[in-house]
Amino acid sequence: MRDSGLQSERTQQAWSRTLLLLALNILLFLRIGLIEASWLMLSGAVLGAVLFVLISLKRHLNPNYHNIGLKIDNSLFLVLASTSIATMSLILILKVLEIK
């Protein structure tokens, strides 16, 4: 039985918010990496950009995306994406709270 409700729209909005958060994390990692010449932060920005491209490709290459939203069958990818975004956010919070 198909869901005739708004589930696909909610899924699309959730992935849009996820990509927005990831893009902000990438930009902040890039800024800190360039200002402080930190290779660790720059490599985090590159890895975040790779994840951003992977999620975007999964969204736009799926022919049923507009009908059913983004369905990710690979739980490892979902865990990797969510863990990466949470880790990046935590690192940024710790960096901002760092007392010099």
DSSP file (Angstrom, degrees, kcal/mol; ACC not computed):
  #  RESIDUE AA STRUCTURE BP1 BP2  ACC     N-H-->O    O-->H-N    N-H-->O    O-->H-N    TCO  KAPPA ALPHA  PHI   PSI    X-CA   Y-CA   Z-CA
    1    1 A M              0   0    0      0, 0.0     2,-0.2     0, 0.0     0, 0.0   0.000 360.0 360.0 360.0 127.9    0.0    0.0    0.0
    2    2 A R        -     0   0    0      1,-0.1     2,-0.7     2,-0.0     3,-0.0  -0.516 360.0-116.1 -81.3 147.1    1.4    3.4   -1.0
    3    3 A D        -     0   0    0     -2,-0.2     5,-0.2     1,-0.1    -1,-0.1  -0.751  26.1-173.5 -82.0 115.0    1.5    6.3    1.3
    4    4 A S        +     0   0    0     -2,-0.7    -1,-0.1     2,-0.1    -2,-0.0   0.429  59.3  86.3 -89.1   2.1   -0.8    8.9   -0.2
    5    5 A G  S    S-     0   0    0      1,-0.0     3,-0.3     3,-0.0     4,-0.2   0.279 101.8 -76.2 -82.8-149.9    0.3   11.5    2.5
    6    6 A L  S  > S+     0   0    0      1,-0.2     4,-2.4     2,-0.1     5,-0.2   0.072  86.3 117.4-103.3  22.6    3.2   13.9    2.6
    7    7 A Q  H  > S+     0   0    0      1,-0.2     4,-2.4     2,-0.2    -1,-0.2   0.904  76.1  49.7 -61.0 -42.8    5.9   11.4    3.5
    8    8 A S  H  > S+     0   0    0     -3,-0.3     4,-2.3     1,-0.2    -1,-0.2   0.885 111.4  49.6 -65.6 -36.9    7.9   11.9    0.3
    9    9 A E  H  > S+     0   0    0      2,-0.2     4,-2.4     1,-0.2    -1,-0.2   0.901 110.9  49.4 -66.7 -40.1    7.8   15.7    0.7
   10   10 A R  H  X S+     0   0    0     -4,-2.4     4,-2.3     2,-0.2    -2,-0.2   0.896 111.0  50.5 -64.6 -39.3    8.9   15.3    4.4
   11   11 A T  H  X S+     0   0    0     -4,-2.4     4,-2.2    -5,-0.2    -2,-0.2   0.920 110.5  48.9 -64.0 -44.0   11.8   13.1    3.2
   12   12 A Q  H  X S+     0   0    0     -4,-2.3     4,-2.0     1,-0.2    -2,-0.2   0.909 112.3  48.5 -62.1 -42.3   12.8   15.6    0.6
   13   13 A Q  H  X S+     0   0    0     -4,-2.4     4,-2.4     2,-0.2    -1,-0.2   0.891 109.5  52.7 -65.7 -39.1   12.8   18.4    3.1
   14   14 A A  H  X S+     0   0    0     -4,-2.3     4,-2.2     1,-0.2    -2,-0.2   0.916 110.9  46.2 -63.9 -42.7   14.8   16.4    5.6
   15   15 A W  H  X S+     0   0    0     -4,-2.2     4,-2.4     2,-0.2    -1,-0.2   0.846 110.4  54.2 -69.3 -32.2   17.5   15.6    3.0
   16   16 A S  H  X S+     0   0    0     -4,-2.0     4,-2.1     2,-0.2    -2,-0.2   0.919 110.1  46.8 -65.2 -42.4   17.5   19.3    1.9
   17   17 A R  H  X S+     0   0    0     -4,-2.4     4,-2.5     2,-0.2    -2,-0.2   0.890 111.2  52.5 -65.1 -38.5   18.1   20.3    5.6
   18   18 A T  H  X S+     0   0    0     -4,-2.2     4,-2.4     1,-0.2    -2,-0.2   0.926 110.4  47.0 -62.6 -44.8   20.8   17.7    5.9
   19   19 A L  H  X S+     0   0    0     -4,-2.4     4,-2.5     2,-0.2    -1,-0.2   0.866 110.6  53.0 -66.2 -35.3   22.6   19.0    2.8
   20   20 A L  H  X S+     0   0    0     -4,-2.1     4,-2.3     2,-0.2    -2,-0.2   0.937 110.6  46.5 -64.0 -46.4   22.3   22.6    4.1
   21   21 A L  H  X S+     0   0    0     -4,-2.5     4,-2.4     1,-0.2    -2,-0.2   0.911 113.1  49.9 -61.4 -42.8   23.9   21.6    7.4
   22   22 A L  H  X S+     0   0    0     -4,-2.4     4,-2.4     2,-0.2    -1,-0.2   0.903 109.6  50.9 -63.8 -41.5   26.6   19.7    5.6
   23   23 A A  H  X S+     0   0    0     -4,-2.5     4,-2.4     2,-0.2    -2,-0.2   0.906 110.5  49.1 -63.8 -41.3   27.3   22.7    3.3
   24   24 A L  H  X S+     0   0    0     -4,-2.3     4,-2.4     2,-0.2    -2,-0.2   0.915 111.1  49.9 -64.0 -42.1   27.6   25.0    6.3
   25   25 A N  H  X S+     0   0    0     -4,-2.4     4,-2.7     2,-0.2     5,-0.2   0.912 110.3  50.8 -60.5 -42.7   30.0   22.6    8.0
   26   26 A I  H  X S+     0   0    0     -4,-2.4     4,-2.7     1,-0.2    -2,-0.2   0.932 111.0  48.0 -61.8 -46.3   32.1   22.4    4.9
   27   27 A L  H  X S+     0   0    0     -4,-2.4     4,-2.5     2,-0.2    -1,-0.2   0.900 113.7  46.8 -63.8 -40.8   32.3   26.2    4.6
   28   28 A L  H  X S+     0   0    0     -4,-2.4     4,-2.6     2,-0.2     5,-0.3   0.901 112.7  49.4 -68.3 -39.9   33.3   26.6    8.2
   29   29 A F  H  X S+     0   0    0     -4,-2.7     4,-2.6    -5,-0.2    -2,-0.2   0.919 112.8  48.4 -62.1 -42.8   35.9   23.8    8.0
   30   30 A L  H  X S+     0   0    0     -4,-2.7     4,-2.3    -5,-0.2     5,-0.2   0.917 111.9  48.8 -63.8 -44.2   37.3   25.4    4.9
   31   31 A R  H  X S+     0   0    0     -4,-2.5     4,-2.6     2,-0.2     5,-0.2   0.946 114.9  43.3 -62.2 -49.9   37.4   28.9    6.6
   32   32 A I  H  X S+     0   0    0     -4,-2.6     4,-2.6     1,-0.2     6,-0.3   0.908 113.7  52.7 -63.5 -41.2   39.1   27.6    9.7
   33   33 A G  H  X>S+     0   0    0     -4,-2.6     5,-1.3    -5,-0.3     4,-0.6   0.883 113.4  42.7 -62.9 -38.6   41.5   25.5    7.7
   34   34 A L  H  <5S+     0   0    0     -4,-2.3    -2,-0.2     3,-0.2    -1,-0.2   0.890 116.4  46.7 -75.5 -39.6   42.6   28.4    5.5
   35   35 A I  H  <5S+     0   0    0     -4,-2.6    -2,-0.2    -5,-0.2    -3,-0.2   0.927 125.1  30.4 -68.0 -44.1   42.9   30.9    8.3
   36   36 A E  H  <5S-     0   0    0     -4,-2.6    -1,-0.2    -5,-0.2    -2,-0.2   0.404 103.0-124.8 -96.5   2.5   44.8   28.7   10.6
   37   37 A A  T  <5 +     0   0    0     -4,-0.6     2,-0.7     1,-0.2    -3,-0.2   0.906  50.8 165.9  52.7  45.7   46.6   26.7    7.9
   38   38 A S     >< -     0   0    0     -5,-1.3     4,-2.0    -6,-0.3    -1,-0.2  -0.828  29.8-166.8 -98.1 114.5   45.2   23.5    9.4
   39   39 A W  H  > S+     0   0    0     -2,-0.7     4,-2.5     1,-0.2     5,-0.2   0.817  89.1  59.1 -68.1 -29.8   45.5   20.5    7.1
   40   40 A L  H  > S+     0   0    0      2,-0.2     4,-1.8     1,-0.2    -1,-0.2   0.925 108.2  43.6 -65.1 -44.2   43.1   18.5    9.4
   41   41 A M  H  > S+     0   0    0      2,-0.2     4,-2.0     1,-0.2    -2,-0.2   0.885 114.1  50.9 -69.4 -37.6   40.3   21.1    8.9
   42   42 A L  H  X S+     0   0    0     -4,-2.0     4,-2.0     2,-0.2    -2,-0.2   0.901 110.1  49.0 -66.0 -39.6   41.0   21.3    5.2
   43   43 A S  H  X S+     0   0    0     -4,-2.5     4,-2.5     1,-0.2    -1,-0.2   0.861 108.9  53.8 -68.5 -33.0   40.9   17.5    4.8
   44   44 A G  H  X S+     0   0    0     -4,-1.8     4,-2.4     2,-0.2    -2,-0.2   0.886 107.8  50.9 -63.5 -38.7   37.6   17.5    6.8
   45   45 A A  H  X S+     0   0    0     -4,-2.0     4,-2.1     2,-0.2    -2,-0.2   0.898 111.0  48.1 -64.8 -40.3   36.2   20.1    4.3
   46   46 A V  H  X S+     0   0    0     -4,-2.0     4,-2.1     2,-0.2    -2,-0.2   0.928 112.6  47.4 -66.6 -45.0   37.3   17.8    1.4
   47   47 A L  H  X S+     0   0    0     -4,-2.5     4,-2.1     1,-0.2    -2,-0.2   0.889 112.1  50.7 -64.3 -38.2   35.7   14.7    2.9
   48   48 A G  H  X S+     0   0    0     -4,-2.4     4,-2.5     2,-0.2    -1,-0.2   0.888 108.7  52.1 -63.9 -38.7   32.6   16.7    3.7
   49   49 A A  H  X S+     0   0    0     -4,-2.1     4,-2.4     2,-0.2    -2,-0.2   0.884 108.0  51.4 -65.3 -38.1   32.4   17.9    0.1
   50   50 A V  H  X S+     0   0    0     -4,-2.1     4,-2.3     2,-0.2    -1,-0.2   0.923 111.2  47.5 -63.6 -43.6   32.8   14.3   -1.1
   51   51 A L  H  X S+     0   0    0     -4,-2.1     4,-2.5     2,-0.2     5,-0.2   0.899 110.1  53.4 -63.5 -40.5   29.9   13.2    1.1
   52   52 A F  H  X S+     0   0    0     -4,-2.5     4,-2.5     1,-0.2    -2,-0.2   0.918 110.3  46.9 -59.1 -45.3   27.8   16.2   -0.1
   53   53 A V  H  X S+     0   0    0     -4,-2.4     4,-2.8     2,-0.2    -2,-0.2   0.907 111.1  51.8 -65.6 -41.7   28.4   15.2   -3.8
   54   54 A L  H  X S+     0   0    0     -4,-2.3     4,-2.3     2,-0.2    -2,-0.2   0.930 112.6  44.4 -61.4 -45.9   27.5   11.5   -3.0
   55   55 A I  H  X S+     0   0    0     -4,-2.5     4,-2.1     2,-0.2    -1,-0.2   0.924 114.1  50.3 -65.5 -42.7   24.2   12.5   -1.3
   56   56 A S  H  X S+     0   0    0     -4,-2.5     4,-2.6    -5,-0.2     5,-0.2   0.906 110.8  49.1 -61.8 -41.6   23.4   15.0   -4.1
   57   57 A L  H  X S+     0   0    0     -4,-2.8     4,-2.4     1,-0.2     5,-0.2   0.914 109.4  51.9 -64.2 -41.9   24.0   12.4   -6.8
   58   58 A K  H  X S+     0   0    0     -4,-2.3     4,-0.6    -5,-0.2    -1,-0.2   0.889 113.1  46.7 -60.8 -37.2   21.9    9.8   -4.9
   59   59 A R  H  < S+     0   0    0     -4,-2.1     3,-0.3     1,-0.2    -2,-0.2   0.943 119.2  36.6 -68.4 -47.7   19.1   12.4   -4.8
   60   60 A H  H  < S+     0   0    0     -4,-2.6    -2,-0.2     1,-0.2    -1,-0.2   0.683 113.9  53.4 -87.4 -18.3   19.2   13.5   -8.5
   61   61 A L  H  < S+     0   0    0     -4,-2.4    -1,-0.2    -5,-0.2    -2,-0.1   0.602  85.3  95.9 -89.4 -11.0   20.0   10.3  -10.2
   62   62 A N    ><  -     0   0    0     -4,-0.6     3,-1.5    -3,-0.3     4,-0.3  -0.702  63.6-157.1 -80.6 116.2   17.1    8.5   -8.6
   63   63 A P  T 3  S+     0   0    0      0, 0.0     3,-0.3     0, 0.0    -1,-0.2   0.758  91.8  49.4 -66.8 -23.2   14.2    8.6  -11.1
   64   64 A N  T >>>S+     0   0    0      1,-0.2     4,-2.8     2,-0.1     3,-0.9   0.267  76.9 109.1 -97.5  12.2   11.6    8.1   -8.4
   65   65 A Y  H <>5S+     0   0    0     -3,-1.5     4,-2.0     1,-0.3    -1,-0.2   0.892  78.5  48.3 -58.2 -42.4   12.9   10.9   -6.1
   66   66 A H  H 345S+     0   0    0     -3,-0.3    -1,-0.3    -4,-0.3    -2,-0.1   0.714 117.4  43.0 -73.5 -18.4   10.1   13.3   -6.7
   67   67 A N  H <45S+     0   0    0     -3,-0.9   -59,-0.2     2,-0.1    -2,-0.2   0.872 134.7   9.0 -91.3 -43.1    7.5   10.5   -6.1
   68   68 A I  H  <5S-     0   0    0     -4,-2.8    -3,-0.2     1,-0.3    -2,-0.2   0.396  97.8-123.8-122.0   1.8    8.8    8.7   -3.1
   69   69 A G     << -     0   0    0     -4,-2.0     2,-0.8    -5,-0.5    -1,-0.3  -0.301  58.4 -31.9  80.9-172.6   11.7   10.8   -1.8
   70   70 A L        -     0   0    0    -62,-0.2     2,-0.7    -4,-0.1   -11,-0.1  -0.744  59.9-167.2 -88.4 113.0   15.3    9.5   -1.3
   71   71 A K        -     0   0    0     -2,-0.8     2,-0.7   -13,-0.1    -2,-0.1  -0.893   0.5-166.5-102.6 117.4   15.3    5.9   -0.4
   72   72 A I        +     0   0    0     -2,-0.7     6,-0.0     1,-0.1    -2,-0.0  -0.906  10.8 179.0-106.8 112.3   18.6    4.7    0.9
   73   73 A D        +     0   0    0     -2,-0.7     2,-0.9     1,-0.1    -1,-0.1   0.691  62.9  84.0 -82.6 -20.1   18.8    0.9    1.0
   74   74 A N     >  -     0   0    0      1,-0.2     4,-1.6     2,-0.1     3,-0.3  -0.749  57.3-171.7 -91.1 105.7   22.3    0.8    2.3
   75   75 A S  H  > S+     0   0    0     -2,-0.9     4,-2.5     1,-0.2     5,-0.2   0.806  84.2  61.9 -68.1 -28.2   22.3    1.3    6.0
   76   76 A L  H  > S+     0   0    0      2,-0.2     4,-2.7     1,-0.2    -1,-0.2   0.907 103.8  49.0 -63.1 -41.1   26.1    1.6    6.1
   77   77 A F  H  > S+     0   0    0     -3,-0.3     4,-2.7     2,-0.2    -1,-0.2   0.912 111.4  49.3 -63.4 -42.6   25.9    4.8    3.9
   78   78 A L  H  X S+     0   0    0     -4,-1.6     4,-2.4     2,-0.2     5,-0.2   0.914 113.3  45.8 -64.2 -43.2   23.2    6.2    6.2
   79   79 A V  H  X S+     0   0    0     -4,-2.5     4,-2.6     2,-0.2     5,-0.3   0.916 113.8  49.7 -65.7 -43.1   25.2    5.6    9.3
   80   80 A L  H  X S+     0   0    0     -4,-2.7     4,-2.3    -5,-0.2    -2,-0.2   0.917 112.7  47.0 -62.0 -44.2   28.4    6.9    7.7
   81   81 A A  H  X S+     0   0    0     -4,-2.7     4,-2.3     2,-0.2     5,-0.2   0.946 115.7  43.3 -64.4 -49.1   26.6   10.1    6.5
   82   82 A S  H  X S+     0   0    0     -4,-2.4     4,-2.3     1,-0.2    -2,-0.2   0.895 115.5  48.6 -67.5 -39.2   24.9   10.8    9.9
   83   83 A T  H  X S+     0   0    0     -4,-2.6     4,-2.5    -5,-0.2    -1,-0.2   0.901 111.5  50.4 -65.8 -41.0   28.1   10.0   11.9
   84   84 A S  H  X S+     0   0    0     -4,-2.3     4,-2.5    -5,-0.3    -2,-0.2   0.925 112.4  45.7 -63.2 -45.0   30.2   12.2    9.6
   85   85 A I  H  X S+     0   0    0     -4,-2.3     4,-2.3     2,-0.2    -2,-0.2   0.911 114.1  48.4 -66.2 -42.1   27.9   15.2    9.9
   86   86 A A  H  X S+     0   0    0     -4,-2.3     4,-2.3    -5,-0.2    -2,-0.2   0.902 112.8  48.5 -64.8 -40.4   27.5   14.8   13.7
   87   87 A T  H  X S+     0   0    0     -4,-2.5     4,-2.5     2,-0.2    -2,-0.2   0.916 111.2  49.7 -65.9 -43.5   31.3   14.5   14.1
   88   88 A M  H  X S+     0   0    0     -4,-2.5     4,-2.2     1,-0.2    -2,-0.2   0.919 111.9  48.8 -61.0 -43.0   31.9   17.6   11.9
   89   89 A S  H  X S+     0   0    0     -4,-2.3     4,-2.3     1,-0.2    -2,-0.2   0.907 111.4  49.3 -64.1 -42.0   29.4   19.6   13.9
   90   90 A L  H  X S+     0   0    0     -4,-2.3     4,-2.5     2,-0.2    -2,-0.2   0.908 110.1  50.7 -64.5 -42.6   30.9   18.5   17.3
   91   91 A I  H  X S+     0   0    0     -4,-2.5     4,-2.3     1,-0.2    -1,-0.2   0.909 111.1  49.1 -61.6 -42.1   34.4   19.5   16.1
   92   92 A L  H  X S+     0   0    0     -4,-2.2     4,-2.4     2,-0.2    -2,-0.2   0.907 110.5  50.1 -65.2 -41.0   33.2   22.9   15.0
   93   93 A I  H  X S+     0   0    0     -4,-2.3     4,-2.2     1,-0.2    -2,-0.2   0.929 112.6  46.9 -62.3 -44.8   31.4   23.4   18.4
   94   94 A L  H  X S+     0   0    0     -4,-2.5     4,-0.5     1,-0.2    -1,-0.2   0.876 111.8  51.7 -64.4 -36.9   34.6   22.5   20.2
   95   95 A K  H >< S+     0   0    0     -4,-2.3     3,-0.6    -5,-0.2    -2,-0.2   0.900 110.6  47.5 -66.3 -41.0   36.7   24.7   18.0
   96   96 A V  H 3< S+     0   0    0     -4,-2.4    -2,-0.2     1,-0.2    -1,-0.2   0.883 113.6  47.7 -67.5 -38.4   34.3   27.7   18.6
   97   97 A L  H 3< S+     0   0    0     -4,-2.2    -1,-0.2    -5,-0.2    -2,-0.2   0.508  83.5 123.1 -81.3  -3.4   34.4   27.1   22.4
   98   98 A E    <<  -     0   0    0     -3,-0.6     2,-0.5    -4,-0.5    -3,-0.0  -0.393  56.1-143.0 -62.8 127.9   38.2   26.8   22.4
   99   99 A I              0   0    0     -2,-0.1    -1,-0.1     1,-0.1    -2,-0.1  -0.824 360.0 360.0 -97.2 127.3   39.7   29.3   24.8
  100  100 A K              0   0    0     -2,-0.5    -1,-0.1     0, 0.0    -2,-0.0   0.423 360.0 360.0-102.4 360.0   43.0   30.8   23.7
